[in-house]
Amino acid sequence: MNTRPPLVRPLALAACLLALVPLAAAQSVVNGAMNGTADFTTYNGVVPAGWTGVGFGGTDLWNSTTTAAGTAWSTSLGGGTFVHGVGLLNPAEWVEQDISGLTPGATYTITFEQALSATLLGSMDPAGGWWRIQFGAAVQDSPVMLPPAIGVPATWQFHSMTFTATAPTQTLRLTAMSVTAPNPTNWRSELGIDTVSLVPQCTVPPIAGFEFVRAGTPPNPLVLMPSTTGPPALGVVWDPWVDHTTFVPNAIADIYLFTALPANVPAPPAGTLLCQPPAFLNQIRTPPDSLHLYVPPLCILVDVRFCLQVVTVDPTITGYYTNALDVVIGN
């Protein structure tokens, strides 16, 4: 029986598809990717550019190499650095910035990814923690995360929230929270947040996304599988994958090729090229890892169409084409 490869870190679909659509920037979060430099080996108190850090000890700028206090982190979608905050005094640490250019009464979607790491500190809150998102006077909480086992890298979760603006300029605040703090033992949660964005809520007419499986002529093996969560749509993770049960089971790499247009060009012995070059994005995964794409809630991505095909490489560095997926993003 075929098994689904495990989920690995996602990639922001906007990063690979905005080459096909115009950028319609209006309101935006400054440095939502939390980029910056610091000593990543310790609690450094560094706040990324564009943000102001407040609270107990100050937030930190960390990355996936950080192991301070026994924490362990996987790579976030944004890659590079993320903001680390301690949920201790409820609230403990937060970062914030003012967002201008808002339309009072309009609805905005805030998206971000969050993670929670275990720690060797004896005060780790076993009940977990979460991030509190405040936009103006409105407050929403992300789902509570439980700490993994010590040494297991924290995994990143995507979340989105909608807020209604009440003023042309409002403060966006991201606060680290711990479930059972404060308490006499000062339990704490080690939290990460990254890839923060704010966009107007999409109001375009409903469009159904789809994934059309195309083998080509002559046909390639039907092994590039549609997402188990359905066609791509705004605000979801789309995760096509390659079934290596019988197709190059000793594969050392899957190269995901995204192009704007379909094709059908026989290219023996690799198979049939089904997506017209050039590729505007190549993504390489080592099986059984596969591709997981977060589709941000951006109206400009609705009805975007592209072609996806995978070239699988074996240990002799020989490539083999899969079938293609002709894709439309829905909402």
N, C-alpha and C positions, 0 to 999 in steps of 0.2 A: 504494500500500500504506500502510495506517495505521501511524503510528509512535507509540511510547509516549513521553509527555512525560518530560523528565528529572526525577530525584528532587530535590526541594527540601527545606528543613528540615521535619522532622516536628513534629507537635503531640501532646502527651500526651493520649491518649484518656481517661485518668482525669479530666482537667480538665473534659471536656465531658460525661462520662457519670455522674459521681458525683452529679449532681442527681437521678438516677433510683434510686439505691441508697443505703442508710444507710452512713455512714462507720464502719468498725469498727477504729478506731485502737488499736493496742496498743504494740508497740515501734515506734520511728520515729527517723529521722535528723533532728536539729535543723538547720534551714536547709539542706536538701539542694539547694535551688535556688541556693545560694551568693549570696544577695542581700547587697548592701551598697553603699557609696559610696566613691569614691577618685579620685585623679587617674589617669585611664585612659591617659594619654599616655606613661607611663614605668613602669619596674620600681618599684612602689610599696611592696612589702612588706606590703600590707594583707591581713589574714586575715578572712574573713567571720565574723559572729557565730555562736557555737555550735561553732566549730572552733578548734584550736590549730595554729599553723604552726611547722614545725621544719625545720632544714637550711640548706644554703648560701644565704645571702642572704634566705631567707624566701620563701614563695610570694607571689603577687600576685593582686590582684582586677582583672580586665580585662573588657572587653566587645567587641562587634563593631567598635567604632570604634578600638580599639587598634592602633597601627602601630609600636610600639617595636621598634627593631632590624630594621625592615623586615618584621615579622610582619604577617599578614593573616588575619582570622577572619570566618567567616559567623556568623549568629545561631544560638545553641544553642536546643534545644527549650525550655529554661527561660526563654529570652529574658534580657534584662538582662545580669547579670554572671556570670562563671565564675571558677574558680580556675585560675591559670596557675602551672605549676611547671617548673623547669629540671631536665632529666635531665643531670647533668654528672659527678658523682663516684660515681655508682652505689652507693647512692642519693644524690641531691642534696637535693631538697626534698620535703616531704610535709605534709599536714594530717591531723589525727586528732580523734576525739571518742569518748567512752565511751557505749555503748549499754546501757541497763539494761532490766529487765523481761523478760529472755530466759528461755526454758525449756531447761535443759540436756538435750541429746539431741534437741531439735527442730531441724528444718531450716529455714533462712531463705534467701530470695532477695535478693541485692543487685543493683540495676540502676543504670546510670549511662550517660552519654554522654561520649565522648572525642574529642579532635581534636589534630592535630599541624600546626604551621605551619612553613613555611620561614622563614629569617632571613637578613639581609644579613651577619651575623657570619660571619667566615671559618671559625669552628670548628663550623659546623652539621654534625651527624652525618648523612652521606648514607644510612646504614643505618636511620635512623629511631629511634623510641622507643615506649614503651608505659607503662601505669599498672600498678603492682603493688598489689593489693588484699589487705590483711591484716586478718583478723577473728579476734581472739584470737591463737592461735599458728598458725592456718592461713593459708596464703598461696596466692593464685592470680594469674596474670598475664593481662592483656588481650592481644588480638592486636596484633602490632607494626604500627605505621603508618609509611608512608614519607612524607617531606616532599613537598608539591606544589611547583610552580615558584614562584619568587620573585614575590610580588604576587598570587598566586592564593589566595583565601580558603580557609582550612582548613575542611574539611567535618566534620560531627559523625557519629559512629558510636555505635549503641546496643549495649550488652552487658549480660548478666546472668550471675550466678554463684550457686551454692548453697553454703552453709556449714552445718555442724552446730555448734550452740552447745555449749560445754563448761562454761559458768559463767553465773550470772544477769546478770553485767555483763561486757562485753568491749569492748576498744578496736577501733574501725574506723579503719584507717590507709590513706591513699591516697598512694602514692609515685610521683613522676615518675622514669622510667627511660630510659636511652639505650643503644642496642644495643652500641656499641663503647667506651663510657666505663667506667672511666677508661682513658686512653691518654696518650702523651706530648704530643699536641696538644690535649688537653682538649676533644674534640668534645662537643657538647651537643645536646639536643633541647628544643624549645619546645612544651610540652604544655598542653592545656586539659582540664578535667574539670568536669562540671556534672550537675544533675538526679539526684542520688544518692538512692536510696531503699532501705529494708530492710523486707521483709514476710515473714511466715511462708509457707513453701512451700504452694502450693494443693494440697489433698488431696481436693477434691470429686470425685464420680464423673465420668467422661468425658462431655462434652457436645459434640456436633459443631456448629460454627458454620456459618452459611449466609448467602448473599446472594440473595434472591429478586428477580429483575428484574420490575418491574411497570410496564406502559405506561399503564394507566388507560383509562377510557371517557369521552369519546373519547380515543384513544391519543395520547400524546406521543411524540416521536422517541426511539428506543432508543439514546441516546448517552452516558448515564451508565454507564460500564463497570465491572464488578466488578474487584476487585483481581487483579493478575496473580499474586500470591503466594497466592491462595486466600482463603477467608472469614476474618474476624478471629478471632484466638485470642490467648491470653495470651502475652506476651513476643515478639510479632512486630510488624512494621510493616504496616499495612493501608492500601492506596493506591488507592482508587477514583479514576477520572479521567473527564473529559469529552472525547469524540472530536469535535473541531471540523473534521474533514475537509470535511464538507458542512453541518454544523449551526453556523450563525452563525460562519462562518470569520473574520469581522472582530471577534469578541467582545473587549470591553475588560475584562470581569470575569465570573467565575463565583462565585456566592454559594451556598455549601453550607449547607443548612438541615437541622438535626437536630431531630426532634420525637419525642415518645414514642409517637405513634399514627399509623396510616395514615389516609388519607382518599381521597375521589374526588369532587372538586368542580370541574365545568367552569368555567373562568375565561377565556373568549376575550377578546382574541386571543392571550393568553400561552400558553394551553393548559389542561391539567387539573391542579389542585392535588391532589397525592397524599400529602402529609404534613400531618397536622392541626395547625394552629397552637395554641398559640404554639411557636416554635422555642426550645429551651433553649440552642442554640448556633448562631451564624452565623459562617461563616468565608469570607473573600473571597480569591480567588486571581486573578492576572492571567495569562490563557493565554499561553504553554503551561504555566506552572506549574500544579501540581495539588495535591491534598490528600494528605498522608502522615501517618498516625496511628499512633503507637506505643501498643500495648496493654500496659500494665504487668501484671506477674504478680500481680494482686490477685484473690483468690478471689471477692470481692464483685462482680467484673465478669462472672463466668461466667453465662451464660444471660440477660444483659442484652439487651433487645430495643429497637430503635429504628428510625425511618424516616429515610432520607436522600434529599433531592431537591435539585437544583441549579437556580437561576435564572440564566440567562446574559443578560448585558446587552450590547447593541450600542452603537455610537457615538452613536446618537440617544437613548440612555438608555431604550430599549425592552427589556422583559424577556421571556424565553422559558423555559418550563418544560421540563426534561428528564423522562425516566422516573424512577421511584423505585427505591431499593433497600430492601427490608425485611430487616433485619439481625438476626442473633443472634450473640453473642460466644461462642465455644467455648473449650475448653482443650486 
